[in-house]
């Protein structure tokens, strides 16, 4: 059977960075194996599910270039299907209705805890569930539990190896609030079966759900799927990332100008590595090399400095015309009028950029005359009159035309590079730290350079 995987977020909040990693690992596995990646929206929680969250999930996945290979599945459209399977379990005596009040259940759990027992449902309604037709009527308004068999559930996790759980620790779990409101562990089993999912790849936090889902598969006569549980994403202190961080990070990255390819490169290394331990990977290289066998069990540390470095590397890999288009979102409208100048500025600034938003800072000298104090024009302890002399000579060179860059460098070599190039760089940029003066001159052009040098000379006069 060909590989079929799914990413199944709940639209109860915005897509977060942990969810993107899960989607990425599923998508890469499907692409590597020539299989299918399916997006499923798990919106059975009617009170908390919102269309805006679903739209955000789809929009962000598309930003990363991750698309479902088949039409999107939505659990809210499958109520009748879940109902039929719930009735099947009730009719076969494998599930029953529970009418215990919350007060009764709380008292029961407290009593068990006081005795040092693992709290679970005692099964008091199980013995009453004899009349099938009565149970089917009750199911319209009562919670539904499965009759949990007491056994050891063993499965081979494709990442963690052999895993086993004792079902007697769970008790008879609730699988639906009523016939029309299935709960997570039940609905996902039905969906995975009907979409012919072969592998369920998800976060480690879902590991305790797996034995419950295996039991439900057995009760319904479904074949088992293969499970793989990804390692936790940890912060610098090797603790689980805060919920707020994972929720805010994705929007922050988009707003600040991280490239989707760089974020995917960063996320794929959170728990996986290629055979030769390369760190800079294109999306096509990820698709070609990804393997579940190289996914680690231990938690993966989230290093923002590494993300910045990777993003800088990916910025340098983008073809210049594409990069010019991508920085347009991050610059003032007036910078966009001269496309040739903008292109030269991007080409020069890209080596200093970690994020696309950095371009506005790095390229400011190319588009704006920045105010500065005349003392900045002074090179070391030399008097300002020396700086003025050199700037006047450079102005003469520029006005003559020809290969002015070469002539300026010849003059600087003769007079001392710092003596000449420092005041020129300040005059052109208005900054203490900026690209070199010849690079600035190349982007600005002679006319603009002459104007800025004249301003600098006036400051000294």
GIJOWO-V87052 format. One record per run of one state. SS is the DSSP state (H for helix, E for strand, - for the rest). FROM is the first residue (numbers start at 1). LEN is the number of residues. If there is no record, write none. Layout:
ss = <SS;SS>
from = <FROM;FROM>
len = <LEN;LEN>
This chain:
ss = <-;E;-;H;-;E;-;H;-;E;H;-;H;-;E;-;H;-;E;-;H;-;E;-;E;-;E;H;-;E;-;E;-;E;-;H;-;E;H;-;E;-;E;-;E;-;H;-;H;-;E;-;H;-;H;E;-;E;-;H;-;H;-;H;-;H;-;H;-;H;-;H;-;H;-;H;-;H;-;H;->
from = <1;4;8;17;34;36;42;51;64;73;75;78;79;92;95;99;102;115;121;122;132;139;143;147;152;158;161;167;170;171;172;174;179;181;183;184;195;199;204;221;226;231;233;235;240;241;243;257;260;269;272;273;283;290;292;295;296;300;302;304;318;320;331;333;337;339;353;358;363;364;368;374;378;384;401;404;416;417;430;437;461>
len = <3;4;9;17;2;6;9;13;9;2;3;1;13;3;4;3;13;6;1;10;7;4;4;5;6;3;6;3;1;1;2;5;2;2;1;11;4;5;17;5;5;2;2;5;1;2;14;3;9;3;1;10;7;2;3;1;4;2;2;14;2;11;2;4;2;14;5;5;1;4;6;4;6;17;3;12;1;13;7;24;1>
